[in-house]
Amino acid sequence: MQVEDILDDLPTTPHERAELIEQLLEMIEHWDAGIKRHESYPERDEFTIDQFTDQRNKYIAQLAVLLNQYGLIVQMPTQPTTGRLAA
């Protein structure tokens, strides 16, 4: 699914939108866990990490497109985070 494809199948009800957001967040979490796992290996496979990062970023872009319809903007961090949210 391409980033723009999400607009073609935009859910029409609040419940459907919530389900899509949940699915996207689950996929982002899934790929993020894979990235962290591969980064923890003694011999990192940079190709795999890059592939996983690209896939995760596709889901993030889809989430951004969906949320943008409601005036919300998704911003990727410019530096790796430690898992903590800013106060």
C-alpha positions in Angstrom: 0.0 0.0 0.0 1.4 3.4 -1.0 1.0 6.4 1.2 -1.6 8.0 -1.1 -3.6 4.8 -1.2 -4.8 5.4 2.3 -6.8 8.4 0.9 -8.6 6.1 -1.6 -9.9 3.9 1.2 -10.4 6.5 3.9 -12.7 5.1 6.5 -16.1 6.8 6.7 -17.0 6.2 10.4 -15.2 7.2 13.6 -15.0 3.5 14.5 -13.4 2.6 11.2 -10.9 5.5 11.5 -10.0 4.4 15.0 -9.4 0.8 13.8 -7.2 2.0 11.0 -5.2 4.2 13.4 -4.9 1.2 15.8 -3.6 -1.0 12.9 -1.1 1.5 11.8 0.2 2.0 15.3 0.5 -1.8 15.8 2.5 -2.1 12.5 4.8 0.9 13.5 5.4 -0.8 16.9 6.0 -4.2 15.2 8.7 -2.8 12.8 10.2 -0.6 15.5 10.7 -3.7 17.7 12.4 -5.4 14.8 14.7 -2.5 14.3 15.7 -2.4 18.0 16.2 -6.2 18.0 18.6 -6.0 15.0 20.4 -3.0 16.4 21.1 -5.0 19.5 22.9 -7.8 17.7 26.7 -7.8 18.1 27.0 -7.8 14.3 24.4 -5.4 13.1 22.9 -6.0 9.7 22.5 -2.5 8.4 20.7 -3.6 5.2 18.0 -5.3 7.3 17.8 -2.3 9.7 17.4 0.0 6.7 14.7 -2.2 5.2 12.8 -2.4 8.5 13.1 1.4 8.9 11.8 2.0 5.4 8.8 -0.2 6.1 8.1 1.5 9.5 8.3 4.9 7.8 5.7 3.9 5.2 3.3 3.2 8.0 4.2 6.4 9.8 3.6 8.3 6.5 0.2 6.6 6.2 -0.7 7.6 9.7 0.4 11.1 9.0 -1.8 11.3 5.9 -4.8 10.0 7.9 -4.2 12.4 10.8 -3.6 15.3 8.5 -7.3 15.1 7.5 -8.1 16.2 11.0 -5.5 19.0 11.2 -2.9 16.9 13.1 0.7 16.7 12.0 3.0 13.8 12.6 6.6 14.8 13.1 9.5 12.3 13.0 12.2 12.9 15.6 15.5 14.2 14.1 17.5 12.2 16.6 17.1 8.8 18.1 14.9 8.9 21.3 15.4 7.1 24.5 11.7 6.1 24.6 10.7 9.0 26.8 8.2 11.6 25.8 9.0 15.3 26.2 7.1 17.0 29.0 
